[in-house]
Amino acid sequence: MPLSLTPIMPGFAAEAGGLDLSSPLDSPDIRAIEAAMDEHAVLVFRGQALAPEAQLRFAQNFGKLDLGFKKASKAPNRLAHEALLDISNVDETGQVADRNHRKIVGNLANQLWHSDSSFQNPPARYSMLHAVVLPAAGGETEFADMRAACDALPPAQRQRLRELRAEHYALHSRFLLGDDDYSEAQRQAIPPVVWPLVRRHPGSGRELLFIGAHASRVLELSVAEGRLLLMDLLEHATQPRFVYRHAWRPADLVMWDNRSTLHRGRPFDLAARRELRRTTTLEAASAQ
């Protein structure tokens, strides 16, 4: 069956059906998914019970896999595949981690609005998050449409933002949460990169805001003025009218475009087991 789409919000997020993601996709299916991502930015595939190998195979249809998170993390990856990121509260022994475990900081950092791997060049293209074990309540994921947020800015402000650039740093979000126990080698593992505050999406051609928790300062402004601007833009871009809140079901796979969206996890009982697996692909070129 061909890909089918049911929009969730006008112009943003859609439920996708008609495909079995555990089976190899042909070229028309891959192109259909890419076109749907250009339009909707977030796709929700329900009932996709994917083995790790199947999730990796699906992700590889959309570019080179991102391994940058390995350099930025202190926590070991308990999954057998280096391109699978363990989005869970489970420690290296397979037990639910104590709330003081270093891995819990990663869970909490995911609750900040961010774009995966915006701190590297090339940045992330698509992320694909697969639900394996879910808590009874909480743990939703919210997505904000950076295209619509950009469209809604006053023209004069939008023009001014086109002239500004932000520095993105892998550990900035961790420092915000007081997690600063990193060696100098870890701090320098992924050097900061600079991106315009307003980028143009290579697929849709639409302008978008490129901000989030990894953006540490604005180069053309003082640190204080730049951070206030980034906070104001984040407040604007995450208004309810721009946000889709995803309530997870077992075997969901949610795919999103990191260039068009910000996302964040929502709180859940840290004593309740929660396991999701993420694969991420990189943008094909470093066009800004």
Salt bridges, closest charged atoms under 4 A:
GLU15 OE1 - ARG46 NE 3.80
GLU34 OE2 - ARG125 NH2 3.29
GLU39 OE1 - HIS40 NE2 3.74
GLU53 OE2 - HIS81 NE2 3.12
ASP86 OD2 - ARG78 NE 2.73
ASP86 OD2 - LYS103 NZ 2.31
GLU92 OE1 - HIS101 NE2 3.32
GLU92 OE2 - ARG102 NH2 3.49
ASP116 OD1 - HIS114 NE2 3.34
ASP116 OD1 - HIS263 NE2 3.31
ASP116 OD1 - ARG278 NH1 3.25
GLU140 OE1 - ARG245 NH2 3.28
GLU142 OE2 - ARG245 NH1 2.53
GLU142 OE1 - ARG264 NE 2.80
GLU142 OE1 - ARG266 NE 3.92
ASP145 OD1 - ARG147 NE 2.93
ASP151 OD1 - ARG158 NH2 3.56
ASP151 OD2 - ARG206 NH2 2.68
GLU163 OE1 - ARG160 NH1 3.18
GLU167 OE1 - ARG217 NH2 3.26
ASP179 OD1 - LYS74 NZ 3.26
ASP179 OD2 - ARG174 NH1 3.87
GLU207 OE1 - ARG158 NE 3.01
GLU207 OE2 - ARG162 NE 2.91
GLU207 OE2 - ARG200 NH2 3.36
GLU220 OE2 - ARG165 NE 2.63
ASP252 OD2 - ARG46 NH1 2.67
ASP252 OD2 - HIS246 NE2 2.97
ASP257 OD2 - HIS201 NE2 2.75
ASP257 OD1 - ARG259 NE 2.92
GLU275 OE1 - ARG78 NH2 2.59
GLU275 OE2 - ARG273 NE 2.56
GLU283 OE1 - ARG199 NH2 3.26
GLU283 OE2 - ARG259 NH1 3.76
